Amino acid sequence: MQVWIAPLNAQDILPEARRADFIEQVFWNIHDVIGVNTRLRDALNKRQKSYAVIEGIADIFLDIVPLFAPFVSYGSHQLYGKYEFEKEKSSNPAFAQFVEVRFMASHPAFWF
Amino acid sequence: VYPALLSRVAEALRARIVLTDIVKDGLTYQNAFDGRQAVDKIAYIIKTTDRNLALLLGRALDAQKYFHAVTYDHRLRDSVSDVYQFRIGSPFHSGELSPPPVTSPSSQGRSTPTPDVGHELGITRDTGSPSNDASTESDPGKQPDTSTTLPSDTLDDMADDVLLPTGVFTLLTDCYSPTCSRDRLCYSITCPRRLEQQSRLNMKPLPGLGIKRQLSRESLGDMDNVEPGLLWIHTVSKEIVDSVSDQEKRRQEAINEVIYTERDFVRDMEYLRDVGSLFLDPFFFCRWY
């Protein structure tokens, strides 16, 4: 996400007055989401390396699901984030161009 | 003969191989040899019983067009029914597309004559050896039959004119360590000679060392970036695959898909966070100046 966040912080694409708030509204708790998924990935990798024929992975999910709160938070806030994003894009040509370039240059998988 | 030097092996092969007339598909090929003989001789020259290794070395030679299948359509094979001829620098040789190369007297791989020079030399030599011309005429019956038949007249002369292959066959090079020899185990566990030394010394190769290490699954498994779409069935041995039911196979593929999808998901997020910021952070380049 620093592909998006760092330049936004550094360049004069967004007026400084609302920059921090904008970043929070749009990206919300994405770092927490990465953190939970890294844990899940590591547990699954470990299981896969330990067994040729895996008996099951349900226990891993049972362990990790209680930590899924960041998804709920992210998901429930997603529409607000998208609203802020679209609003900025339509009112700020510099930002619109920034998005255009970044969107082409990066992986679109997590962009709303 | 130092087996790692292609030029040396090529010379030794040329000296040892027995050339005869071989009939294949109704055509007679003069001064030819079959693939099995070539592999036999190479194996002898490099002192190995591993025919596969000898075959590999032979292919390194034919890759440089030292010899070729008489049909020009395949590489060296360890087979009596496949026939080969040495490349010959004769201007009469119809099958050769490029002008015949010529070695310099030193012939140790440094000779790279221009094609024009080589061609001229080849012609000069031909006209200057009437005795060989006579030998052509002594065998008039076969020549017109096949366009691929080599004229035998220039063979002896031309043996010198064949550009020797050059190169180092790294599988057969000596170890850099002076204490590593045929009968003394190398100190390095990654020495390619080690398996051979161990078998000669009747030692048991340690599992996970030597050449086999490259095949181990672990080196794939501990990377985060395992190829997406890698199927479970391709990651386990055949015995394991055969020991489970079809339903279990489908279940394992489903579990595998869950796992690699999660890997991809995290990797994509990390990509955005890490790799992308390297290139897109406007201060990135400032750090280098």
HADDOCK unambig.tbl for C-alpha pairs under 7 A between the chains (distance, minus, plus):
assign (segid A and resid 1 and name CA) (segid B and resid 269 and name CA) 6.82 0.50 0.50
assign (segid A and resid 1 and name CA) (segid B and resid 272 and name CA) 4.86 0.50 0.50
assign (segid A and resid 1 and name CA) (segid B and resid 273 and name CA) 4.28 0.50 0.50
assign (segid A and resid 2 and name CA) (segid B and resid 272 and name CA) 6.33 0.50 0.50
assign (segid A and resid 2 and name CA) (segid B and resid 273 and name CA) 4.44 0.50 0.50
assign (segid A and resid 2 and name CA) (segid B and resid 274 and name CA) 6.88 0.50 0.50
assign (segid A and resid 2 and name CA) (segid B and resid 277 and name CA) 5.48 0.50 0.50
assign (segid A and resid 3 and name CA) (segid B and resid 272 and name CA) 5.39 0.50 0.50
assign (segid A and resid 3 and name CA) (segid B and resid 273 and name CA) 5.81 0.50 0.50
assign (segid A and resid 3 and name CA) (segid B and resid 276 and name CA) 4.90 0.50 0.50
assign (segid A and resid 3 and name CA) (segid B and resid 277 and name CA) 4.58 0.50 0.50
assign (segid A and resid 3 and name CA) (segid B and resid 280 and name CA) 6.23 0.50 0.50
assign (segid A and resid 6 and name CA) (segid B and resid 281 and name CA) 6.22 0.50 0.50
assign (segid A and resid 7 and name CA) (segid B and resid 281 and name CA) 5.61 0.50 0.50
assign (segid A and resid 7 and name CA) (segid B and resid 282 and name CA) 6.45 0.50 0.50
assign (segid A and resid 34 and name CA) (segid B and resid 266 and name CA) 6.64 0.50 0.50
assign (segid A and resid 34 and name CA) (segid B and resid 269 and name CA) 6.82 0.50 0.50
assign (segid A and resid 37 and name CA) (segid B and resid 266 and name CA) 6.24 0.50 0.50
assign (segid A and resid 38 and name CA) (segid B and resid 266 and name CA) 6.22 0.50 0.50
assign (segid A and resid 41 and name CA) (segid B and resid 262 and name CA) 5.81 0.50 0.50
assign (segid A and resid 41 and name CA) (segid B and resid 263 and name CA) 5.79 0.50 0.50
assign (segid A and resid 44 and name CA) (segid B and resid 259 and name CA) 5.94 0.50 0.50
assign (segid A and resid 49 and name CA) (segid B and resid 221 and name CA) 6.44 0.50 0.50
assign (segid A and resid 52 and name CA) (segid B and resid 236 and name CA) 6.32 0.50 0.50
assign (segid A and resid 53 and name CA) (segid B and resid 252 and name CA) 6.98 0.50 0.50
assign (segid A and resid 54 and name CA) (segid B and resid 252 and name CA) 6.92 0.50 0.50
